Amino acid sequence: MTTELPRDVKPYKRTPSFTEATIPAGLLGDHATKAGTWGLIRVEEGLLRYIVSDPRRPRRVSILSAGGDAGIVEPTIIHCVEPVGSVRFHVEFFREE
C-alpha cells in the first residue's frame, strides 16, 4: 500500500467539492486513473469509504475523514468511494513530470 505521493509528481487539476448527493456515478463504481496520474482524495467534512479492489493489490477499505490522511490513488489501480452519511470531499490530481 502506498502511503505518500512520489516526490516527482506535480499537481495539475482539482475536482469541485462533492457531497453524498452530488458524487458522480463514475466515482461510486470501480474506476482507475491513467498511467502516470496519481490522486489525493481529501475529505472536507464527514466520512468517506475508500475501497481499493484492484487484483494487483491486497483489497483495502479505508475510512477517510476531515483532518485525517488523504486517500492516495495510484495510477491504473482500480478503486471506488462510498459516502458514510453526510460528506463533502474533492480529489486533487498529480502527474509525473
N, CA, C and O atoms as a GROMACS GRO file, in nm:
protein
  388
    1MET      N    1   0.084  -0.118   0.000
    1MET     CA    2   0.000   0.000   0.000
    1MET      C    3   0.089   0.124   0.000
    1MET      O    4   0.183   0.134   0.079
    2THR      N    5   0.059   0.217  -0.087
    2THR     CA    6   0.133   0.341  -0.094
    2THR      C    7   0.079   0.440   0.008
    2THR      O    8  -0.042   0.459   0.018
    3THR      N    9   0.168   0.502   0.083
    3THR     CA   10   0.125   0.595   0.187
    3THR      C   11   0.159   0.740   0.156
    3THR      O   12   0.123   0.830   0.231
    4GLU      N   13   0.229   0.764   0.045
    4GLU     CA   14   0.257   0.902   0.006
    4GLU      C   15   0.280   0.909  -0.144
    4GLU      O   16   0.310   0.810  -0.210
    5LEU      N   17   0.265   1.030  -0.196
    5LEU     CA   18   0.290   1.052  -0.338
    5LEU      C   19   0.439   1.048  -0.366
    5LEU      O   20   0.519   1.082  -0.278
    6PRO      N   21   0.478   1.008  -0.487
    6PRO     CA   22   0.620   1.019  -0.523
    6PRO      C   23   0.662   1.166  -0.524
    6PRO      O   24   0.579   1.254  -0.546
    7ARG      N   25   0.788   1.192  -0.500
    7ARG     CA   26   0.838   1.329  -0.494
    7ARG      C   27   0.835   1.401  -0.630
    7ARG      O   28   0.832   1.524  -0.634
    8ASP      N   29   0.836   1.326  -0.739
    8ASP     CA   30   0.848   1.388  -0.871
    8ASP      C   31   0.714   1.416  -0.939
    8ASP      O   32   0.712   1.441  -1.060
    9VAL      N   33   0.602   1.413  -0.866
    9VAL     CA   34   0.473   1.444  -0.928
    9VAL      C   35   0.434   1.587  -0.898
    9VAL      O   36   0.470   1.643  -0.794
   10LYS      N   37   0.360   1.645  -0.991
   10LYS     CA   38   0.317   1.785  -0.979
   10LYS      C   39   0.165   1.791  -0.992
   10LYS      O   40   0.106   1.717  -1.071
   11PRO      N   41   0.100   1.881  -0.915
   11PRO     CA   42  -0.045   1.894  -0.925
   11PRO      C   43  -0.084   1.954  -1.060
   11PRO      O   44  -0.013   2.039  -1.114
   12TYR      N   45  -0.199   1.911  -1.114
   12TYR     CA   46  -0.246   1.970  -1.239
   12TYR      C   47  -0.396   1.993  -1.245
   12TYR      O   48  -0.443   2.064  -1.333
   13LYS      N   49  -0.473   1.934  -1.153
   13LYS     CA   50  -0.618   1.951  -1.160
   13LYS      C   51  -0.680   1.919  -1.024
   13LYS      O   52  -0.626   1.841  -0.946
   14ARG      N   53  -0.796   1.983  -0.998
   14ARG     CA   54  -0.871   1.955  -0.875
   14ARG      C   55  -1.019   1.952  -0.914
   14ARG      O   56  -1.066   2.035  -0.991
   15THR      N   57  -1.090   1.856  -0.859
   15THR     CA   58  -1.234   1.849  -0.885
   15THR      C   59  -1.304   1.954  -0.799
   15THR      O   60  -1.246   2.006  -0.704
   16PRO      N   61  -1.429   1.983  -0.833
   16PRO     CA   62  -1.509   2.061  -0.737
   16PRO      C   63  -1.533   1.975  -0.613
   16PRO      O   64  -1.502   1.855  -0.613
   17SER      N   65  -1.587   2.035  -0.510
   17SER     CA   66  -1.624   1.958  -0.391
   17SER      C   67  -1.754   1.883  -0.421
   17SER      O   68  -1.847   1.939  -0.479
   18PHE      N   69  -1.759   1.757  -0.380
   18PHE     CA   70  -1.876   1.672  -0.398
   18PHE      C   71  -1.935   1.643  -0.261
   18PHE      O   72  -1.864   1.642  -0.161
   19THR      N   73  -2.067   1.619  -0.258
   19THR     CA   74  -2.135   1.574  -0.136
   19THR      C   75  -2.192   1.436  -0.164
   19THR      O   76  -2.182   1.384  -0.276
   20GLU      N   77  -2.254   1.377  -0.062
   20GLU     CA   78  -2.316   1.246  -0.081
   20GLU      C   79  -2.423   1.251  -0.190
   20GLU      O   80  -2.452   1.148  -0.251
   21ALA      N   81  -2.481   1.368  -0.214
   21ALA     CA   82  -2.585   1.382  -0.316
   21ALA      C   83  -2.531   1.415  -0.455
   21ALA      O   84  -2.601   1.398  -0.555
   22THR      N   85  -2.405   1.461  -0.462
   22THR     CA   86  -2.351   1.506  -0.591
   22THR      C   87  -2.232   1.425  -0.641
   22THR      O   88  -2.171   1.461  -0.741
   23ILE      N   89  -2.198   1.318  -0.572
   23ILE     CA   90  -2.085   1.235  -0.617
   23ILE      C   91  -2.118   1.179  -0.756
   23ILE      O   92  -2.223   1.117  -0.774
   24PRO      N   93  -2.030   1.201  -0.854
   24PRO     CA   94  -2.054   1.143  -0.986
   24PRO      C   95  -2.060   0.990  -0.978
   24PRO      O   96  -1.985   0.928  -0.903
   25ALA      N   97  -2.150   0.932  -1.055
   25ALA     CA   98  -2.166   0.786  -1.056
   25ALA      C   99  -2.034   0.715  -1.085
   25ALA      O  100  -2.010   0.608  -1.031
   26GLY      N  101  -1.951   0.774  -1.168
   26GLY     CA  102  -1.824   0.712  -1.203
   26GLY      C  103  -1.732   0.692  -1.084
   26GLY      O  104  -1.651   0.599  -1.084
   27LEU      N  105  -1.742   0.777  -0.982
   27LEU     CA  106  -1.658   0.761  -0.863
   27LEU      C  107  -1.711   0.654  -0.770
   27LEU      O  108  -1.635   0.595  -0.692
   28LEU      N  109  -1.841   0.628  -0.778
   28LEU     CA  110  -1.902   0.527  -0.691
   28LEU      C  111  -1.876   0.385  -0.741
   28LEU      O  112  -1.880   0.290  -0.662
   29GLY      N  113  -1.851   0.370  -0.869
   29GLY     CA  114  -1.820   0.239  -0.926
   29GLY      C  115  -1.670   0.222  -0.943
   29GLY      O  116  -1.594   0.318  -0.929
   30ASP      N  117  -1.628   0.101  -0.973
   30ASP     CA  118  -1.485   0.075  -0.994
   30ASP      C  119  -1.433   0.159  -1.109
   30ASP      O  120  -1.494   0.164  -1.216
   31HIS      N  121  -1.320   0.225  -1.086
   31HIS     CA  122  -1.255   0.306  -1.189
   31HIS      C  123  -1.108   0.320  -1.153
   31HIS      O  124  -1.066   0.279  -1.045
   32ALA      N  125  -1.031   0.377  -1.245
   32ALA     CA  126  -0.887   0.394  -1.223
   32ALA      C  127  -0.840   0.520  -1.294
   32ALA      O  128  -0.903   0.566  -1.389
   33THR      N  129  -0.729   0.575  -1.246
   33THR     CA  130  -0.665   0.686  -1.316
   33THR      C  131  -0.578   0.630  -1.428
   33THR      O  132  -0.549   0.511  -1.432
   34LYS      N  133  -0.536   0.719  -1.516
   34LYS     CA  134  -0.447   0.678  -1.626
   34LYS      C  135  -0.306   0.652  -1.575
   34LYS      O  136  -0.271   0.692  -1.464
   35ALA      N  137  -0.227   0.585  -1.656
   35ALA     CA  138  -0.086   0.564  -1.622
   35ALA      C  139  -0.020   0.700  -1.598
   35ALA      O  140  -0.039   0.793  -1.676
   36GLY      N  141   0.056   0.710  -1.492
   36GLY     CA  142   0.127   0.834  -1.460
   36GLY      C  143   0.044   0.936  -1.382
   36GLY      O  144   0.097   1.040  -1.343
   37THR      N  145  -0.084   0.908  -1.359
   37THR     CA  146  -0.171   1.002  -1.287
   37THR      C  147  -0.203   0.949  -1.148
   37THR      O  148  -0.254   0.838  -1.132
   38TRP      N  149  -0.172   1.030  -1.048
   38TRP     CA  150  -0.199   1.000  -0.908
   38TRP      C  151  -0.314   1.087  -0.860
   38TRP      O  152  -0.341   1.192  -0.919
   39GLY      N  153  -0.381   1.046  -0.754
   39GLY     CA  154  -0.487   1.127  -0.695
   39GLY      C  155  -0.476   1.131  -0.545
   39GLY      O  156  -0.426   1.039  -0.482
   40LEU      N  157  -0.526   1.241  -0.489
   40LEU     CA  158  -0.540   1.254  -0.344
   40LEU      C  159  -0.686   1.284  -0.316
   40LEU      O  160  -0.739   1.384  -0.364
   41ILE      N  161  -0.750   1.198  -0.240
   41ILE     CA  162  -0.888   1.220  -0.201
   41ILE      C  163  -0.886   1.292  -0.067
   41ILE      O  164  -0.836   1.239   0.032
   42ARG      N  165  -0.940   1.413  -0.065
   42ARG     CA  166  -0.937   1.494   0.057
   42ARG      C  167  -1.080   1.517   0.107
   42ARG      O  168  -1.162   1.580   0.040
   43VAL      N  169  -1.107   1.466   0.224
   43VAL     CA  170  -1.238   1.483   0.286
   43VAL      C  171  -1.241   1.616   0.360
   43VAL      O  172  -1.153   1.645   0.441
   44GLU      N  173  -1.341   1.697   0.330
   44GLU     CA  174  -1.358   1.828   0.393
   44GLU      C  175  -1.450   1.821   0.514
   44GLU      O  176  -1.428   1.890   0.614
   45GLU      N  177  -1.553   1.738   0.505
   45GLU     CA  178  -1.647   1.716   0.616
   45GLU      C  179  -1.700   1.574   0.608
   45GLU      O  180  -1.719   1.520   0.500
   46GLY      N  181  -1.722   1.513   0.724
   46GLY     CA  182  -1.782   1.380   0.729
   46GLY      C  183  -1.684   1.268   0.704
   46GLY      O  184  -1.564   1.282   0.727
   47LEU      N  185  -1.738   1.155   0.655
   47LEU     CA  186  -1.659   1.034   0.634
   47LEU      C  187  -1.683   0.979   0.494
   47LEU      O  188  -1.792   0.990   0.439
   48LEU      N  189  -1.578   0.922   0.436
   48LEU     CA  190  -1.585   0.863   0.303
   48LEU      C  191  -1.511   0.729   0.304
   48LEU      O  192  -1.396   0.722   0.348
   49ARG      N  193  -1.576   0.625   0.258
   49ARG     CA  194  -1.513   0.493   0.246
   49ARG      C  195  -1.437   0.489   0.114
   49ARG      O  196  -1.494   0.519   0.008
   50TYR      N  197  -1.309   0.452   0.120
   50TYR     CA  198  -1.222   0.441   0.002
   50TYR      C  199  -1.184   0.294  -0.011
   50TYR      O  200  -1.122   0.238   0.079
   51ILE      N  201  -1.221   0.234  -0.123
   51ILE     CA  202  -1.201   0.090  -0.143
   51ILE      C  203  -1.108   0.067  -0.260
   51ILE      O  204  -1.135   0.111  -0.372
   52VAL      N  205  -0.997  -0.002  -0.236
   52VAL     CA  206  -0.906  -0.043  -0.342
   52VAL      C  207  -0.937  -0.190  -0.370
   52VAL      O  208  -0.918  -0.276  -0.285
   53SER      N  209  -0.985  -0.216  -0.491
   53SER     CA  210  -1.029  -0.352  -0.526
   53SER      C  211  -0.949  -0.413  -0.641
   53SER      O  212  -0.984  -0.520  -0.692
   54ASP      N  213  -0.842  -0.347  -0.681
   54ASP     CA  214  -0.761  -0.395  -0.792
   54ASP      C  215  -0.697  -0.530  -0.759
   54ASP      O  216  -0.644  -0.548  -0.649
   55PRO      N  217  -0.701  -0.626  -0.852
   55PRO     CA  218  -0.642  -0.757  -0.824
   55PRO      C  219  -0.490  -0.753  -0.807
   55PRO      O  220  -0.431  -0.851  -0.760
   56ARG      N  221  -0.426  -0.643  -0.844
   56ARG     CA  222  -0.280  -0.631  -0.829
   56ARG      C  223  -0.240  -0.584  -0.690
   56ARG      O  224  -0.121  -0.573  -0.660
   57ARG      N  225  -0.337  -0.555  -0.606
   57ARG     CA  226  -0.312  -0.508  -0.470
   57ARG      C  227  -0.400  -0.587  -0.373
   57ARG      O  228  -0.505  -0.638  -0.413
   58PRO      N  229  -0.359  -0.597  -0.247
   58PRO     CA  230  -0.449  -0.655  -0.147
   58PRO      C  231  -0.572  -0.565  -0.135
   58PRO      O  232  -0.560  -0.442  -0.138
   59ARG      N  233  -0.689  -0.625  -0.122
   59ARG     CA  234  -0.811  -0.544  -0.104
   59ARG      C  235  -0.794  -0.459   0.021
   59ARG      O  236  -0.749  -0.507   0.125
   60ARG      N  237  -0.831  -0.332   0.010
   60ARG     CA  238  -0.816  -0.240   0.123
   60ARG      C  239  -0.939  -0.152   0.132
   60ARG      O  240  -0.983  -0.096   0.031
   61VAL      N  241  -0.993  -0.139   0.251
   61VAL     CA  242  -1.104  -0.049   0.277
   61VAL      C  243  -1.059   0.048   0.385
   61VAL      O  244  -1.022   0.006   0.495
   62SER      N  245  -1.062   0.177   0.354
   62SER     CA  246  -1.022   0.281   0.449
   62SER      C  247  -1.138   0.376   0.469
   62SER      O  248  -1.216   0.401   0.377
   63ILE      N  249  -1.150   0.429   0.588
   63ILE     CA  250  -1.247   0.535   0.615
   63ILE      C  251  -1.167   0.665   0.625
   63ILE      O  252  -1.084   0.683   0.714
   64LEU      N  253  -1.194   0.754   0.530
   64LEU     CA  254  -1.126   0.884   0.526
   64LEU      C  255  -1.212   0.985   0.599
   64LEU      O  256  -1.335   0.981   0.590
   65SER      N  257  -1.147   1.078   0.671
   65SER     CA  258  -1.220   1.178   0.747
   65SER      C  259  -1.154   1.314   0.732
   65SER      O  260  -1.037   1.325   0.696
   66ALA      N  261  -1.231   1.418   0.760
   66ALA     CA  262  -1.178   1.553   0.757
   66ALA      C  263  -1.067   1.565   0.860
   66ALA      O  264  -1.082   1.520   0.973
   67GLY      N  265  -0.956   1.624   0.822
   67GLY     CA  266  -0.842   1.637   0.912
   67GLY      C  267  -0.756   1.514   0.920
   67GLY      O  268  -0.649   1.517   0.981
   68GLY      N  269  -0.799   1.403   0.859
   68GLY     CA  270  -0.721   1.280   0.858
   68GLY      C  271  -0.635   1.272   0.733
   68GLY      O  272  -0.628   1.367   0.655
   69ASP      N  273  -0.571   1.160   0.715
   69ASP     CA  274  -0.488   1.139   0.596
   69ASP      C  275  -0.574   1.137   0.471
   69ASP      O  276  -0.689   1.093   0.473
   70ALA      N  277  -0.518   1.185   0.362
   70ALA     CA  278  -0.585   1.179   0.232
   70ALA      C  279  -0.578   1.037   0.180
   70ALA      O  280  -0.487   0.961   0.214
   71GLY      N  281  -0.674   1.000   0.096
   71GLY     CA  282  -0.668   0.872   0.027
   71GLY      C  283  -0.577   0.887  -0.094
   71GLY      O  284  -0.597   0.976  -0.176
   72ILE      N  285  -0.478   0.800  -0.106
   72ILE     CA  286  -0.383   0.807  -0.217
   72ILE      C  287  -0.426   0.710  -0.325
   72ILE      O  288  -0.443   0.591  -0.300
   73VAL      N  289  -0.445   0.764  -0.445
   73VAL     CA  290  -0.487   0.684  -0.560
   73VAL      C  291  -0.366   0.663  -0.649
   73VAL      O  292  -0.310   0.758  -0.703
   74GLU      N  293  -0.327   0.537  -0.665
   74GLU     CA  294  -0.214   0.504  -0.751
   74GLU      C  295  -0.258   0.496  -0.896
   74GLU      O  296  -0.373   0.462  -0.924
   75PRO      N  297  -0.168   0.526  -0.989
   75PRO     CA  298  -0.203   0.516  -1.131
   75PRO      C  299  -0.251   0.376  -1.167
   75PRO      O  300  -0.192   0.276  -1.125
   76THR      N  301  -0.356   0.368  -1.243
   76THR     CA  302  -0.415   0.246  -1.302
   76THR      C  303  -0.474   0.148  -1.200
   76THR      O  304  -0.520   0.040  -1.240
   77ILE      N  305  -0.474   0.180  -1.072
   77ILE     CA  306  -0.523   0.088  -0.970
   77ILE      C  307  -0.674   0.110  -0.950
   77ILE      O  308  -0.718   0.221  -0.924
   78ILE      N  309  -0.751   0.002  -0.962
   78ILE     CA  310  -0.897   0.009  -0.954
   78ILE      C  311  -0.941   0.038  -0.811
   78ILE      O  312  -0.892  -0.022  -0.715
   79HIS      N  313  -1.033   0.132  -0.800
   79HIS     CA  314  -1.083   0.175  -0.669
   79HIS      C  315  -1.222   0.237  -0.684
   79HIS      O  316  -1.269   0.258  -0.796
   80CYS      N  317  -1.286   0.266  -0.572
   80CYS     CA  318  -1.413   0.340  -0.570
   80CYS      C  319  -1.427   0.406  -0.434
   80CYS      O  320  -1.350   0.381  -0.342
   81VAL      N  321  -1.528   0.492  -0.423
   81VAL     CA  322  -1.559   0.555  -0.295
   81VAL      C  323  -1.706   0.537  -0.264
   81VAL      O  324  -1.788   0.517  -0.354
   82GLU      N  325  -1.739   0.544  -0.134
   82GLU     CA  326  -1.878   0.537  -0.088
   82GLU      C  327  -1.894   0.637   0.026
   82GLU      O  328  -1.811   0.638   0.117
   83PRO      N  329  -1.997   0.719   0.022
   83PRO     CA  330  -2.019   0.809   0.135
   83PRO      C  331  -2.062   0.729   0.258
   83PRO      O  332  -2.130   0.627   0.247
   84VAL      N  333  -2.021   0.778   0.374
   84VAL     CA  334  -2.065   0.721   0.501
   84VAL      C  335  -2.147   0.832   0.568
   84VAL      O  336  -2.095   0.908   0.650
   85GLY      N  337  -2.273   0.840   0.531
   85GLY     CA  338  -2.356   0.951   0.578
   85GLY      C  339  -2.325   1.078   0.500
   85GLY      O  340  -2.290   1.073   0.382
   86SER      N  341  -2.338   1.188   0.568
   86SER     CA  342  -2.313   1.318   0.506
   86SER      C  343  -2.162   1.340   0.488
   86SER      O  344  -2.084   1.317   0.581
   87VAL      N  345  -2.122   1.383   0.369
   87VAL     CA  346  -1.980   1.400   0.340
   87VAL      C  347  -1.959   1.511   0.237
   87VAL      O  348  -2.047   1.538   0.155
   88ARG      N  349  -1.844   1.575   0.242
   88ARG     CA  350  -1.800   1.667   0.137
   88ARG      C  351  -1.651   1.641   0.114
   88ARG      O  352  -1.573   1.637   0.210
   89PHE      N  353  -1.612   1.622  -0.012
   89PHE     CA  354  -1.473   1.591  -0.045
   89PHE      C  355  -1.439   1.638  -0.185
   89PHE      O  356  -1.528   1.674  -0.263
   90HIS      N  357  -1.312   1.638  -0.215
   90HIS     CA  358  -1.265   1.667  -0.351
   90HIS      C  359  -1.144   1.579  -0.380
   90HIS      O  360  -1.087   1.516  -0.290
   91VAL      N  361  -1.105   1.576  -0.507
   91VAL     CA  362  -0.990   1.496  -0.549
   91VAL      C  363  -0.891   1.589  -0.619
   91VAL      O  364  -0.929   1.667  -0.706
   92GLU      N  365  -0.765   1.579  -0.580
   92GLU     CA  366  -0.657   1.652  -0.646
   92GLU      C  367  -0.579   1.552  -0.730
   92GLU      O  368  -0.550   1.441  -0.685
   93PHE      N  369  -0.546   1.592  -0.852
   93PHE     CA  370  -0.472   1.504  -0.943
   93PHE      C  371  -0.330   1.553  -0.964
   93PHE      O  372  -0.305   1.674  -0.972
   94PHE      N  373  -0.239   1.458  -0.971
   94PHE     CA  374  -0.097   1.485  -0.990
   94PHE      C  375  -0.047   1.398  -1.103
   94PHE      O  376  -0.102   1.290  -1.128
   95ARG      N  377   0.057   1.443  -1.172
   95ARG     CA  378   0.117   1.359  -1.276
   95ARG      C  379   0.269   1.370  -1.272
   95ARG      O  380   0.326   1.468  -1.224
   96GLU      N  381   0.328   1.267  -1.324
   96GLU     CA  382   0.474   1.263  -1.330
   96GLU      C  383   0.523   1.361  -1.434
   96GLU      O  384   0.463   1.376  -1.541
   97GLU      N  385   0.630   1.428  -1.403
   97GLU     CA  386   0.689   1.527  -1.494
   97GLU      C  387   0.787   1.461  -1.588
   97GLU      O  388   0.847   1.527  -1.672
   0.00000   0.00000   0.00000
